[in-house]
């Protein structure tokens, strides 16, 4: 209704965005793709706060290669992001969840 009235929150109003697991996003824990980190964020990272202010719909955290130090996206702790067109393949890259 607000958008129909010509009152968008910002340039990203309604655009769905998954935040990479290396960035703090309330109310989710930030694991950085590893099992030994699990602190629940008490504030948003600056870029996440800016996405919210621009109207983005933040719907969760995107998986990543453990601690971001790899280019395959394989993650033994939280699962490996799979190619949605062929589940026999993974998406690759440290931001593998974003690729899916």
C-alpha positions in Angstrom: 0.0 0.0 0.0 2.8 2.4 0.9 4.6 1.7 -2.3 1.3 2.1 -4.3 1.0 5.6 -2.7 4.4 6.5 -4.2 6.1 6.3 -0.8 8.9 3.8 -1.2 11.4 3.4 1.6 14.3 3.9 -0.8 15.8 2.7 -4.0 15.9 -0.9 -3.0 12.4 -1.0 -1.6 11.2 -4.6 -1.8 14.3 -6.1 -3.3 15.2 -9.4 -1.6 18.7 -9.7 -0.3 20.6 -12.5 1.5 23.5 -11.2 3.5 26.8 -13.1 3.4 27.5 -14.9 6.7 30.6 -12.8 7.4 28.5 -9.7 8.1 26.6 -9.0 11.3 22.8 -8.9 10.8 20.3 -8.8 13.6 18.9 -11.2 14.8 21.1 -13.9 13.2 24.4 -15.4 14.4 27.5 -14.7 12.4 29.4 -17.9 11.8 31.7 -16.8 9.0 31.1 -20.3 7.7 32.8 -22.0 10.6 31.6 -24.0 13.6 33.6 -22.2 16.3 32.0 -18.8 15.8 28.3 -18.3 16.6 27.8 -14.9 18.3 24.3 -13.5 17.7 24.6 -10.0 16.2 23.5 -7.2 18.5 23.8 -4.7 15.7 23.8 -4.6 11.9 27.1 -4.2 10.0 27.2 -0.8 8.3 26.4 -2.2 4.9 23.5 -4.2 6.3 22.1 -1.1 8.0 22.3 0.8 4.7 20.5 -2.0 2.9 17.7 -1.8 5.5 17.5 1.9 5.2 17.3 1.7 1.4 14.3 -0.7 1.8 15.9 -4.0 1.0 14.1 -7.1 2.3 16.8 -9.0 4.2 15.6 -12.6 4.4 18.6 -14.4 5.9 22.2 -15.3 5.7 24.0 -16.7 2.7 26.5 -19.6 3.2 30.2 -19.2 2.5 33.4 -21.1 2.3 34.8 -21.6 5.9 36.2 -18.2 7.0 36.2 -17.1 3.4 39.6 -18.7 2.7 38.8 -20.8 -0.3 37.3 -20.6 -3.8 35.1 -23.8 -3.9 32.4 -22.9 -1.4 32.6 -26.4 0.2 31.5 -26.2 3.8 31.6 -29.2 6.1 29.8 -27.4 8.9 26.7 -25.9 7.3 26.6 -27.8 4.0 27.7 -26.8 0.6 25.6 -24.6 -1.6 24.5 -26.5 -4.7 23.9 -25.3 -8.2 20.1 -25.0 -8.4 20.1 -26.2 -12.0 22.2 -29.3 -11.3 22.5 -30.4 -7.7 25.5 -32.6 -8.6 27.5 -29.4 -8.8 28.3 -26.7 -6.2 28.2 -23.0 -6.9 31.9 -22.3 -6.1 33.5 -19.2 -4.7 33.8 -18.0 -1.1 30.3 -16.4 -1.5 28.9 -19.7 -2.5 25.5 -19.2 -0.9 25.0 -16.0 -3.0 25.6 -18.0 -6.1 22.7 -20.3 -5.3 
